[in-house]
Each structure stands twice: as C-alpha cells, then as structure tokens.
Amino acid sequence: PDVMQKVTVQGLANIVWAFANLGCCHRPMLEALAQHAASPGLMEQFSAQAISMTAWAYATLNVKDCDLLQALAQRAMEPKVLESFTLLGVANFASAMVHFGSQTPELMDALAARALEPGVLPRATPSPVLICKIATAYRLAGHRHDALLQALVHQAEGQASSFTKPEAQDLELALESLGMSEMGRGWNAVWQMPWSVGS
C-alpha cells in the first residue's frame, strides 16, 4: 500500500500500458492500480493522454473495474481535459468504454464534439485503421452521431485507395448499422471505383 501511494499518474499509465502491450495480465496488480487511480486525489491529475492510455490498457487486458471507468469518464468530461484529447485519444477511449459497455450518450457526444473541432479531425489525415476504429466504436455503442460519421466518411473518401477490403466493409457496416445506409452505399461505390486499389 505504501509503495502504491507513490505511483504517479504518468507512472500508472505507463505501467498498465506496458503490461497491455506485452499481453501480461497481472490481475491483482491491475486491480490495486485501478483502486489507486480512482482515488479523488489522483484522478483529478489525470490528463487526456493518461485517461486514454489507462482505459485502452484495461480494455486490451479485459480487466473491468467499474469505479475506475466511471472516474475516467467523469474526468474526461471536464472541459479542460476534453479539449486536450487527440483523435487517437478519442478513438482509444471511446473503444475502451464501449468494450466494457460503460459508455453513456453524453460521453459519446462529448468525444464526437471534440473530434469535430477544427484542429482535430477536420485538419487530420487519419489512417483507415483509425477511421474504422472510431466508426466501429459508435456502431457497437449503437450511438448515431451524424456529423462525426459524415466527417469520417469525408476523410475516408479522400484516401479510398488506402483502405483494404475489410476496412472498407467495417466502415460500411458501421454506417448501415446506424441507419445511414445511403451513405454506406455511397462510400462503397467510391471505394470500388476503378482507381481504388484497396481491394
């Protein structure tokens, strides 16, 4: 316990991230770190990066801690924290929360709004993997956010030739599942144009 109290936010995020990358699930340690992270004094120090890293690690290792997830979500919704999320952070955090079924409509809307800010998705060139990860998170959450999905498709159309067939199908599935079938068919038509070599 005394040693645990000395673990900083960045130290904690780095530890769980490293264990997740190694595929090493030491449940007692992860549970102890989760309890430490969720404590009020420490959680208020979590940055957007630490939030997304921590959530991603616990989802990757499939270790669910409801108190930790709730605390991370509440911290992420704070304006000063939310405004520092990168697009990758949005993708990882949304995916992790959806993995555990711990997302809320308010959180998904807030993350979408952050992604749509001028300096984030509109100015980025996200990879097909990242586009699909975000779209799939919203599909699995059953959360339709038209503006976000339209922006993702716009980005995808600009690099259709970079999409593999599974990636193209994942994006189309997300659109169709969320009641945007016409946009899904439009995306599929763009991807299958003769100049597209993604297949």
WOCOR-V279740 format. One record per pair of residues at least 24 apart in sequence whose C-alpha atoms are under 7 Angstrom apart, sorted by sequence separation. I is the first residue (numbers start at 1). J is the second residue. D is the distance in whole Angstrom. If there is no record, write none. Layout:
((I | J | D) (I | J | D))
This chain:
((90 | 115 | 7) (48 | 76 | 7) (87 | 115 | 6) (128 | 156 | 7) (38 | 67 | 7) (38 | 68 | 5) (77 | 107 | 7) (161 | 191 | 7) (34 | 65 | 7) (37 | 68 | 7) (44 | 75 | 7) (83 | 114 | 7) (160 | 191 | 5) (82 | 114 | 7) (116 | 148 | 7) (9 | 42 | 7) (35 | 68 | 7) (38 | 71 | 6) (48 | 81 | 6) (87 | 120 | 6) (157 | 190 | 7) (165 | 198 | 6) (34 | 68 | 6) (47 | 81 | 6) (48 | 82 | 7) (86 | 120 | 7) (87 | 121 | 7) (144 | 178 | 6) (164 | 198 | 5) (165 | 199 | 5) (128 | 163 | 6) (132 | 167 | 7) (139 | 174 | 5) (161 | 196 | 4) (163 | 198 | 5) (164 | 199 | 6) (9 | 45 | 7) (17 | 53 | 6) (25 | 61 | 6) (48 | 84 | 6) (49 | 85 | 7) (56 | 92 | 6) (64 | 100 | 7) (112 | 148 | 6) (135 | 171 | 6) (142 | 178 | 7) (160 | 196 | 6) (161 | 197 | 5) (162 | 198 | 5) (9 | 46 | 6) (13 | 50 | 6) (17 | 54 | 7) (20 | 57 | 5) (48 | 85 | 5) (52 | 89 | 5) (56 | 93 | 6) (59 | 96 | 5) (161 | 198 | 5) (16 | 54 | 6) (23 | 61 | 7) (55 | 93 | 6) (132 | 170 | 6) (136 | 174 | 6) (139 | 177 | 6) (98 | 137 | 6) (128 | 167 | 7) (132 | 171 | 6) (135 | 174 | 6) (139 | 178 | 6) (10 | 50 | 7) (13 | 53 | 6) (17 | 57 | 5) (20 | 60 | 6) (49 | 89 | 6) (52 | 92 | 6) (56 | 96 | 5) (59 | 99 | 7) (13 | 54 | 5) (16 | 57 | 6) (20 | 61 | 6) (52 | 93 | 5) (55 | 96 | 6) (91 | 133 | 6) (95 | 137 | 5) (98 | 140 | 7) (91 | 134 | 5) (94 | 137 | 6) (98 | 141 | 6))
